[in-house]
Amino acid sequence: MSSTRFDELFSPERLRANWVMLTRPVQETPQLLRNQDIHNHYQKLRCLINESFSDTTRLSIFFTELTDIIAETFPLDAVNVADDNQKQILIEKLEELDELLWVLSLSKGK
């Protein structure tokens, strides 16, 4: 083969055509949309709590745990559906948050 033939075969223009990858937009599944919605509501809840109570630093460890539980139960990068045990843990943690907020509201009223 002549060098011009090699140049033709391995020309950058010809090779670039093979480098381009066609990508399709990722379609959001209903479960991923629900998971995103749950995370959005949780962030709104945190904002409301921070606006309502002047000192929420005491809850920072609690919120870290709750954020981890929500991320595990309703992941944003997978279509996994949480099992009943995970949901029950989350419900218990949210009930604990409700009680903590009730106590904070009592102390705020004094």
N, C-alpha and C positions, 0 to 999 in steps of 0.2 A: 504494500500500500504506500502510496506517496504521502509526503508530509502534508500536502494540501487536503488530502482525504481525511487524515487525522485531524487537521485543523478544523475541517468541516464537521466531523463527528463530535469533537470536543469543544466546539465554539461556545463561549459563554452564553450567547443568546439561546442556543439550542438547549444547553444544560439548565438555564434559568426556567425554561418552560416546565421542566420536571420538578423544580423546587417549589413552585407555587402549589399550595395545598388549598383545595376548596373546602371551606368550612360552612357548616350549616348552623343557623342560630339554635342555641339550646332551648328546647321547649320546656317551659316550666310545667311540672306535673301538678295536679290539684293538691297533692300532699305537700309538695315543696312550697306552694303558695300559702297553704294553711300554716305551715311551720313559720314562714316569714311573717305572716300576720300575727302569730302568737308572739314572736320576738318583738314586733313593732308595738303591740299592746303592752308588753312587759316594759319596754323602754318608756312608753308614755306613763305607765304607772309609777316608775321610778322618778320621773320628772315631777309628777304630781306630789309624790311623797316629799321630794326635796323642796318643792315650793311651799308645802303645808307645814313642814317642821324645820325649825332653824338648825337643829343639830342632829343630822342623820349619820354622823360619823360612827356612832355606836352600832349602827346597823351594817356597817361596811362588810364585816366578815359574813354576816347573814346573807347580804346581797351577793357576795361572791359565791357562796354555796348555792344559792337559788339560781344564779346565772348558769352555773355549771350543770345543775339538774335540768334546767330548761334546754340548754344546748345538747345535753345527752338524750333527753326525751324527745325533743323536736329538732333534729339536726338540720342545718341549712344546706349541707352538702350531700345529703343522701335522702332516699325516699323511704327510709326505715319508718315503720309505724311503731310507736311506743307500745310496749306491752303493759298489761294491767298493773304490774308491780311498779314500773317506773311512774305510771300515772298516779298511783296511790301515794308514792313518795312525794311527788310534786304537790298533790292536794294537801298532804300533811304539812309540807313546808309553807304553802300559801295560807293555811289555817294558822300556823305559827306566826306568820307575818301579820295577819289580821289581829291576833292577840297583842303583838308588840305595838302595832299602831294604835290600838285601843288604849294601852298603857301610856303611850306617848301623848295621846290626846288628853288623857286625864291629867298628866303632869303639865301639859300646856295650859289647861284651864285654871290651874292654881296660881 
